[in-house]
Amino acid sequence: MSKITVDDKACILCGACANVCVSAQVYDIGSRAAVAARPEACWGCGQCVSVCPVDAIDHDDFPLDKCPPIDERHLPPIDDLVNLFRSRRSNRTFSDRDVSRDLVRELVSIGRWAPTASNNQGLDWVAIDDRTRIAELSGATVRTLLRWAGWARNPIARLAMRLVLGRENAQAAWRSLAGARSLADRARDGVDPIFYRAPVLLIGHTKPRSPFSRDDTIYATYNLMLAAERRGLATCQIGLFQLPLARSRKLRRAASLPEDRVPQVCLVLGYPQYQFRRVVLRRVPDLVWNPR
Ligand SMILES: Cc1cc2nc3c(=O)[nH]c(=O)nc-3n(C[C@H](O)[C@H](O)[C@H](O)COP(=O)(O)O)c2cc1C
């Protein structure tokens, strides 16, 4: 349990700590100061420490000397932010340049400044920067997809897929599997059709049966991707590896994914061979107000 105390000489009774802690309800507002009346309910988000205008909260998970003030002057203006979003692309052409492990560590670390359900912060990563291993995983993935494509030609398997996935999803899955043959052909020609010869493969994983793990993962991964762009790197999510990895013990072992963890996202990382120069168009989402 976290140790939380409020300095009653510093507290100005503004109530901000109690108000931002509306879900966990750790704080009561006493007559002289706020009181951390239910520290056992704290889920460690640190919002109370972050919001207190007079630094009156002593929370042992968030010592003030490790929690610097947010400096508004260093936050990007909206146009810069949107430009960053618009310029991020999935890149499938990588130069031969290696990526330093420090840089990968930095990016993974940046990923953590993302929301997680109940602040669970349960996402961890496996990084593979051994090119031979990445090539082996690519080959194993193509073989798995080819095997699945063989099964998917069986009418009973097709019916099962349709029942489990629904008609549209099953059709999309058949289309992807139909492409497995061409992946195998490209692999035979010396191309890496899965990871594009990227120097780093990242696998984000969480513990099983956590209902929002996927959401947590995607937010963190997008942080990581955007930060990678600003470090001159390129990324590409690799669903073609992710799906077989989630279902094949052999692939999991080949990737050394811990037995008790679920792969949630796979992406490649490296220095791009080409820079994208223009922003392209995107569908504008429908937005319906107050539908009935
Ligand atoms: C869930 C997901 C899975 C993806 N899987 C692959 C993949 O297996 N191989 C690949 O080359 N690109 C993959 N991508 C990249 C998409 O093709 C790409 O995001 C899309 O074409 C839009 O292009 P952009 O990212 O450059 O804006 C994936 C993207 C997402 C979000």
The ligand as an SDF file (V2000), in Angstrom:
LIG
                    3D

 31 33  0  0  0  0  0  0  0  0999 V2000
   -3.1330   -3.5540  -37.0360 C   0  0  0  0  0  0  0  0  0  0  0  0
   -2.2010   -3.2660  -38.1790 C   0  0  0  0  0  0  0  0  0  0  0  0
   -1.5500   -4.3160  -38.7970 C   0  0  0  0  0  0  0  0  0  0  0  0
   -0.6590   -4.0620  -39.8440 C   0  0  0  0  0  0  0  0  0  0  0  0
    0.0170   -5.1040  -40.3960 N   0  0  0  0  0  0  0  0  0  0  0  0
    0.9070   -4.8610  -41.4010 C   0  0  0  0  0  0  0  0  0  0  0  0
    1.6840   -5.9320  -41.9660 C   0  0  0  0  0  0  0  0  0  0  0  0
    1.5840   -7.0870  -41.5790 O   0  0  0  0  0  0  0  0  0  0  0  0
    2.5520   -5.6300  -42.9450 N   0  0  0  0  0  0  0  0  0  0  0  0
    2.7060   -4.3590  -43.4170 C   0  0  0  0  0  0  0  0  0  0  0  0
    3.5250   -4.1550  -44.3240 O   0  0  0  0  0  0  0  0  0  0  0  0
    1.9950   -3.3210  -42.9120 N   0  0  0  0  0  0  0  0  0  0  0  0
    1.1070   -3.5310  -41.8980 C   0  0  0  0  0  0  0  0  0  0  0  0
    0.4110   -2.4940  -41.3300 N   0  0  0  0  0  0  0  0  0  0  0  0
    0.6130   -1.1190  -41.8380 C   0  0  0  0  0  0  0  0  0  0  0  0
   -0.6120   -0.6490  -42.6420 C   0  0  0  0  0  0  0  0  0  0  0  0
   -0.6010   -1.3010  -43.8880 O   0  0  0  0  0  0  0  0  0  0  0  0
   -0.5310    0.8830  -42.7860 C   0  0  0  0  0  0  0  0  0  0  0  0
   -0.6980    1.4640  -41.5050 O   0  0  0  0  0  0  0  0  0  0  0  0
   -1.6070    1.4350  -43.6940 C   0  0  0  0  0  0  0  0  0  0  0  0
   -1.4210    1.0130  -45.0240 O   0  0  0  0  0  0  0  0  0  0  0  0
   -1.6030    2.9820  -43.6950 C   0  0  0  0  0  0  0  0  0  0  0  0
   -0.3290    3.4830  -44.0580 O   0  0  0  0  0  0  0  0  0  0  0  0
    0.5370    4.4160  -43.0790 P   0  0  0  0  0  0  0  0  0  0  0  0
    0.7620    3.6960  -41.7900 O   0  0  0  0  0  0  0  0  0  0  0  0
    1.8100    4.6850  -43.8360 O   0  0  0  0  0  0  0  0  0  0  0  0
   -0.2320    5.6750  -42.8390 O   0  0  0  0  0  0  0  0  0  0  0  0
   -0.4560   -2.7250  -40.2860 C   0  0  0  0  0  0  0  0  0  0  0  0
   -1.1040   -1.6740  -39.6370 C   0  0  0  0  0  0  0  0  0  0  0  0
   -1.9600   -1.9360  -38.5800 C   0  0  0  0  0  0  0  0  0  0  0  0
   -2.6220   -0.7720  -37.8850 C   0  0  0  0  0  0  0  0  0  0  0  0
  1  2  1  0
  2  3  1  0
  2 30  2  0
  3  4  2  0
  4  5  1  0
  4 28  1  0
  5  6  2  0
  6  7  1  0
  6 13  1  0
  7  8  2  0
  7  9  1  0
  9 10  1  0
 10 11  2  0
 10 12  1  0
 12 13  2  0
 13 14  1  0
 14 15  1  0
 14 28  1  0
 15 16  1  0
 16 17  1  0
 16 18  1  0
 18 19  1  0
 18 20  1  0
 20 21  1  0
 20 22  1  0
 22 23  1  0
 23 24  1  0
 24 25  2  0
 24 26  1  0
 24 27  1  0
 28 29  2  0
 29 30  1  0
 30 31  1  0
M  END
$$$$
